Structure formats: C-alpha cells, structure tokens
Amino acid sequence: MSRDVTIACYYFPNYHPTDPRNNRIKGHGWSEWELVKQAQPRFPGHQQPNLPLWGYRIRPWN
C-alpha cells in the first residue's frame, strides 16, 4: 500500500467585480476589494486600510 500524499491548495481571490457568482451571492459589482477598503486597525501600529495609491484596477493604464 502506498502512503504517498499529495497536498494541493487552490486559491481564488474574489477580486473580480464581474464574477457572476459574486453578483448572485453578494450583489452586482461586489468583490473582496470592498473588504480591503473597509479594513480597520486591530492593534496599535496596524496600518489599515492598506490601499495602493491607484486604487483597484485590473486593466493597464493605457
């Protein structure tokens, strides 16, 4: 009997406001980016929300 184990992880960041699953479950245009924007500090020195200067943008700036 083989005892080899394969461990795998699948991570799907929900940063896609056009995902039909998000629209159905959370409402149109929702993404985890909303959680990032609403983050609150939890302890002294915890710098939240931690936002990029350009905000949330999937596409290049062309």
Secondary structure, DSSP 8 states (H G I E B T S, - for coil): ----------------TT-HHHHHHH-TT--THHHHHT----STT---S---TT-S-SS---
